[in-house]
Structure formats: C-alpha cells, structure tokens
C-alpha cells in the first residue's frame, strides 16, 4: 500500500547517517562520464532520481558499473554503493537509439540538456507526468543563445525536448533567477563552447558544480556572483566520495526540535554554506544545534550535527535572499513554523511553485488539515504557530519532500496521521521511514 500511519513516538533518539548527497551524486556521474578515462564515485546515492542520470549516460554509450563497497574514507555506514564510470571525453558520447527518460529528475533533464546542446546529434528528452510540467525555458533560452537547436512542448516551455546539438559559442548570461540547475547546465554547455562562458547570478545558489569541475581539470573561476568556464579542454578522470545529504538530514534535525526529550546525531553530513541556510534560520528561531567533527571530503565541508531536546521556537521573517540556500528545506521549515510561537512569514519563494509539486500550496493545504493556521501568497506564506496540531489524513501530492515533511509533522502531533503517496520518497531517500523506525524504538 502506498501509505503509512505515523504517531508521536515514545522516544526519538540515536545516531544515523543520512543518504549520500543527491546533488553531488548527480554531478559526479555527469563529470565522470564526460572525462577521458575511468573515475570512481564512492558513496553514491542509489535512488530513482540519480539512477535517471546513470541510465541517461548509459543510453549515450557510457559504461557505468555499480558495486557495493564496505569501505569508506570516513565513517558513514557499513555498506555503500560506488560507481566505476568509463568516461569517453566531451566528444565521445553516442547518439541515443531511443528517447531518454529522465523520470522525475529535474537535475537530470536540465543538466543533460546543456551537455547534449554541444553534441552533433539528435536526442529527445522526456520524463514522468510531473517532470513534463516543469519549466524548461530557463535553460532553453541561454542554450539557444549559445547556438543549440532545442524545441520543446508548448512554445518551448515544457518537456519533451528535442535537441540538435552543434558548435556552441560562449556567452555572458545574467540569470534572472538564482538556480544551481540552470547555472550547471550553462557551465556544461560552456565546456563545448569556443571562448569563455560567464554566468552572473542574482544571488548565490548551491556551488557543487564550481567545487567539483576543477577536480576534473576544467578551467573554471568564481568571482563574487560571477562564474566562468573556458571551453575546449578535455576533462580528466577523478575519484571522489559523496558526503551525506544535508537536505535529507534536515527532516530529522527539525523532528528532534519538535519532539520532547529527543536526541539525535546525524553523522557525516555535508555542510556546504550554499546548502545550510536552514541552520541559520533555525538559529534565529531559537534552536540550539551543535556542529562537530568538521572535515573535508572531496572538496566539500562535512560534519556531524547534533540536536537535543524540544526547542522553544519563535516565528521570524524570512526574505527572498535566504531562499536559494534552503530551497529544498522549505516544506519541513514550514512544519517547524507550524509549531513555533508567533508568526513566521516566508516571501520571495515563488520558485517553489514549479517543483515536483506546487510546494507552497501543497504544504499549506496539508498542514491546514492538521490544524495549522496558514495564509498563502503568490511567493510564499505566513504560518501562525500552534503547538497542538492533530493527526489527519494527508496527501504527498506525489512530492517526496512534502511526504517526508508531513511525516515530521506527524511525529510531533497528537493522534495518528495517515500519509498517502509515500512511494515518492524513493526518489531521494528510500531508507527514510526505516530511520524513523530506528530512532523511535
């Protein structure tokens, strides 16, 4: 059955390792596939979204071996997955024999559009019903400026996409909205372009691409909000290890702040500053969160994160400039706000209406069923806290982050909550409910 019943646990304590970082796992497959030679990606996230990227490159002629590894450069878990990727260089991809199915993965379809724009063959990209409603003009516009031939449904707005790659020219592009996916797509196309491609962001978005590409030999530079890459040079193979996913750890961090007498330690979590805006927001709300055992893994900062006991959270104002660094944590932040004292207002988050679901409407609709007082705006919402939410029958809207956020709300609420549509969790965090059971027993 595609649903689960959750009630407030008697205890919520223990250590756990979040799954490997999804964004970094995607990019490791991209850059390794485009490098000339063999790369090894350790602690790879084996989930539906990342497998969409693996299968896409397999359809382009890249040999990718998957195996289970019991070793790790740092202590994450007893067992993890690793990939051996035999890259063929920037110009070694083969024309696919069939349509490439990107599943539910916006990262896959947007980033691979940048790659295929520079390859001289025809390719067609599609995805599931949700992905086919995700906006693509934001990548099509700059890529066509570089010389790519791209056609898409509804006047070049939505998938499926037909791409006829060609020789590309470098551009300077000022992004209207901060987006790591769009930025990475343009940088990938820039590897194929003559000259230097420059991107100007309106605000800093996650920088995993900027951290990782130089390890593969790319001529990439960052100066403030400007990112540039020089085209024409082959990428070199590189081995790397993927840290734990902060966005996945966030659900348990917030659960521990809402459940009395809780105590959790999330081990080996990536704390890239472009990803951890949630910690700053929670600190302003009154949470006490401890960061320890800091180190670096494959160019990414990593640490253990500890939370102890229920926090007395206060409502705050969250502006649009904070949104890029907590874009994936928005739904579960709304759960924290629903239990905080006073009103929390989040604005400048219109980007969240075009995720796997309209996340502003989805989380508002479902938390209202549990007794939350929420006012919705075009670009956000305000939530007046209520420490006594009640269990209800709620829907995931086919969105993995909505499903997991509602599970956190259920853990802190009175009575039983039934969450429908939990299979969506497999997109990013297949072991999510197993970890809840572990910490609750």
N, C-alpha and C positions, 0 to 999 in steps of 0.2 A: 504494500500500500504506500502511496506517495504522501504520507502524512505522519506526524508524530505528536504525542501528548507530552507536555512538559509542565512540571510543577516546581515550586520553590524547594530546593534541596535542603536536607538537614545540615549538611556540611558542604563547603566548596573550598577545598584545599588541595595543594600538591604542586609538583613541578610538571611542566610539559614542554615539548619542543614544537613550535608552530611549523607548518609545512614550509618547504622552500619557497623563496620569493617568486611570485608568478611573473612579474615584470622582468626580472633579471633572467629567469629561465627562458622566456621568450627570446630575449635579445641574445643570449648565449647561443641559441640554435641559429638565429639569423647570421651572426657574425662568423660563427664556426663554419657554417655552410658556404659562406662567401669567401672564406680564407683558402689559401692554396696549400692543402695538406691536412693532416689528422689533428683534431682537437678533442680533448676530453672535458666533458661538463659533469662535474661531481655534484651530488645532492640536487639533482634535477627534480622539479615538481612534476609528478606524473598525474595530471588532471586533464579534463576534457579540453580546456582552452589551450593549454600548452601542447597537447597532442595534436591539435589542429595545425599548429605551426610545424611540428615534426612531419606530419603527413603531407603538408603543403610542399615542403622541401623534398620529401621523397618523390612526390609527383613531378618535381623538376629535375630529377636524376641524381639526387644526393643520397649516398649510402649512410644511414644512421643506425647504429647498433645500440640496443638497450640492454643493460645488465644491472643486476643487483650487487651493491657493494656494501661490505660490512665495515669499511674503513672510512675515516673522515679526518680532515686536518684539524677540526675542532669538534668538541663533543656535542653532537646533535641528537643522534638516535642510534640504535643498534643496527639499523638497516636503512639504506637509502638507495636511490636509483642513480645511475650515471649513464651518460650517453657517450659513445665514440662516434664522432662525426668526421667523415672523409670529405672535406671541402674541395671544391673544384675551381675556386677563384671566382672573381667577379663575372667573368665571361664564360664560365663553364656550365651554366645551367642549360637544361634541355627544354624544348617546347613541350608543355604537358599534353598528354594524349586525351585528357578529359577535363571537364570543369573542375576547378579547385574549390572544395567545400571547406570554408573557414569556420563552420559550426556556429558557435555563439561568440566567437572571439573577435572583438573589435581591434585588439592589438594585432592579431594575425592579418586581418584584411587590410588595415591601414598601412602597416609597415611593409607588407609584401607588395602593395601597390607601388611603393617607392622603388623597390628592387626591380619589379617587372617593367617599370617605365624605362629602364635603361637597357633592357634586353630585347634584341631584334626578332621577336616572335610574338605570336598571338596567344593570349591567355585570357581566361574568363574566371571571375571570382564570384562566389555566392556564399550563402550561409543559411542559418535557420530562420524561422519566421521573425524572430526578434532582431537578428542582425540585419535583415533586409529592410528594417525601418530605421537603421542608424545612419546619421548624416555622413555623406562622403564628399560633399562639395569642398569641405575644408582641406582635404588632401588633393582632390582633383584640380582645384584652382591653381595652386603653386606648381604642381607637377606638369600641367599643360603649359604653364608659363616657361617651364624648362624645355619643352618640346615633346612631351609624351602625348601619345594619342589615346585618350580614355573616353569611353562612352558608358553612361550609366542610366538606370531607370529614372523616370520622372524628371526629365530635363537635367540629367547628370547630378541627381541628388542622392539616390539610394542604390544599393546593390540589387541585382547583379551588375558587375562591371566587366566590360570588355576592354582589354589593354593591348595596344600595338606599340611595343617599345621601339625606341630609336635612339640616335645620338642625342645627348642632352647638353644643354648649355647652363652654366652656373648663373644663379640669380641672387639678388639680395631681397629677402622677403620679410616684411613686417607682419607678424602674426596678429590677427585681430583678437584672438582668444588664446590664453596660455594652454597648451596641450602637449604633453610629452609624446603622445602617439603621432600627432601631426609633425612635430619637430623631428622625431626619429625617422618618419617616412621621407621627409625632405632631405635629411642628412644621408640616408641610404641612397637616394637618387643622386645626391651630390657626389657620391663615390664614383659614379659613372660619368659625371659632367666634366666638360672642359672648363678649367679655371677654378675659382674658389667660390663656393656657395656660402652665403651669410644669412643667418636667421636672427631676427630681432624679436625677442619675446616681450609681451606687455608686463609679465610677471614671471617669476622663476617657477618653472614646472620641474617635475622629477628629472634627475640628471643621470640615470643609469647608463644611457647611451653615451653621454660625454665621458663617464668614468671608464666604460668598457672598451670603446672603439680604439683608443690609443694603445691598449694592450695588444691589439691585433695589427698595430703598425700604421693606423690611419693618421693623416695629418690634420688633427682636429685641435682647435683652440677655443677657449672660452674667455670672454672679457665682459664682465658685468652681465647684462642681459643679451649679449651678442654671442652666438655660437657659429663657428665657421669650419668648413671642411674642404680640403683640396682633393679634387678628383684625379683619377688616372692611375693611382698606385695600387698594386695588389695588396690584399690583406694577408698577414702571416698567421699561421695556426697558433693557438694558445690554449693552455689548460686552465680551468678555473673551477671554483667551488661557489655554489649559490647559498647565501645566508638565509636564515629564517625570515618569513614574510611578516613585516610589521602589521600590515592590514589584517592579516589573519589573527595575530596576537591581540589586536585591539578589541576583539569581541570579548575575550577573557579578562583583559585589563578592566574594561568597563563593568563586566559582570561582577568582578571582585569588589568594585567600588559601590555596588548596589546591594550586595548580599551580606547580612550581618555575620561577623566572625569569620569572614573569608580570608584566605591567604594563598596566593599563587605566585609562582616564579616561572616566567617564560624564558626559556634558555635559547641562546644563540640567535637573537633577533636582530635583523638589520635596522640600524638607526640612522640611515641616511637623512640629513636635515631637510631634504626636499620632500620627505615622506612623513615626518613625525610632527606635523603641525598639531595633531590631536593631543600630544603630550603638553604642548604649550597651552592649548585651550583648557584641558582638564586641570592644569595647574592653576589657571586663572579662576576656574570654578571651585577651587579649594581642595583638589585631590592631592594626596601625597604618594608619589610614585618614585621608586628607587631604581637608579641605573647603576649597574656594577659590572665588573669583569669586562671592561671595554677593550676591544682589539680590532684588528683589521683583517678582513677576509676578501681576497681577490679585489682589492681596491675599494671595498665597502666597509664602513664602520659597523661593528657588531657589538652587542652587549647582552646581558641578562636584565630582565625587567621584573621588579617585584612590586606587588600591591598587597596591603594587609588591612583588613577590616573595612567596614562600611564607611564611606566618606560622606560628610555633610556638604553636598554640592550646592552651589549658588548659581542662579541664572546669570548669563552675561550677554553682551552684544558681540556678534561675530560678523566681521565685514568681508566683502568680496576678496580683498587681498590675501586673506587667510585660506580661501577655498582650495587653491591648487595643491597645497601641502596636506590637505585632509579630504581630498575628493572621494576616495574610496571609503572613508570612515564616516561620512555624513550620516548614513542611516542609523548606525549604532550610536553616534553622538546625539542624535535625536532621542534615542532611548534614555541616555544619561540625562538629557534635559527634561524629559518627562518625569523624572524622579527628583529633580533639583528644586530647591526653594526659590520661588520667584519666576521670572520670565526670561527665557533665552530666545534671542532673535538672531536668525541667520539670513543674511542677504547676499546678493551677488553670486548666487549658486544656480543660475539658470541652466548651466551646462548639465546639471543632474537630471534634467527632464528628458535627455536623449541618451541615457544609459540603457542597460538591459531592460529596464522599465523606466517610467517617469518616476524617479526615486522620491521627488518631493511629494507628489500626490500619493504614491504607494505607501510610504511610511506614515504620512498623515492619516490616510484612510484607515490603516490597520491599528495604529496606536489609539485613534479615537474609539475604536471598538473596545479597547481595554480601559477606557475612561480618561484618556489624555485630552487636555484642552488645547487645541491647535488652531491657529489661523494661518491660512495658506496665502502666499503672494506669488506673483509670476516668477520671482527669482529667489524664493526661499520661504521661510515660515517663522512663526513665533510660537513657542511652547510654554505654557504656564504649568509649572511642575505640580505633581500630585504623588505623594509617596505611597498611595494606596491604590495602584492600578489593579484591575481584576482580570483573571484569565478569560479568554474569549476564543471563538473560532475565527482564525485569521488566515490570510492568503499571502503567498510569497510573490505573486504576480510574475512567476517564472524567473525571478531575480535572486541569485544566490546571496547577495548581501542583504536583501530585505528578509529572506528566510532566516539567516543567521542572526540578524538584529532582533527579529521577533522572538527568537529563542532566548536571547539575553533578557528581553523584556519579560518573558515567561518565567525565567529563573528568579526574578525579583518581585513578581506579582503574587497576589493572593489567588488561590484556586488553580484550576487546571486550564492550560492553554493548548488548543489543537492547532498546529501549523500545517496547512495544506500546501503541496507543491515543493516538498523538501528535496526532490531529486535534483533541483537546480544547484544545490550545494556542491555536487560533484564537479561543477565547472572549475572550482578553485580550491576546495577544501574537503576532499572525500572523507577525512577522518574527524570532521568537526563534532559530530554527535558522539563519537567514541570518546573524545577528550572530555566532553561534558559528563559522560557517564563515569569516566575515571576520576575526575575532580569531585564528583558528587557521591562517591562511595567510600 
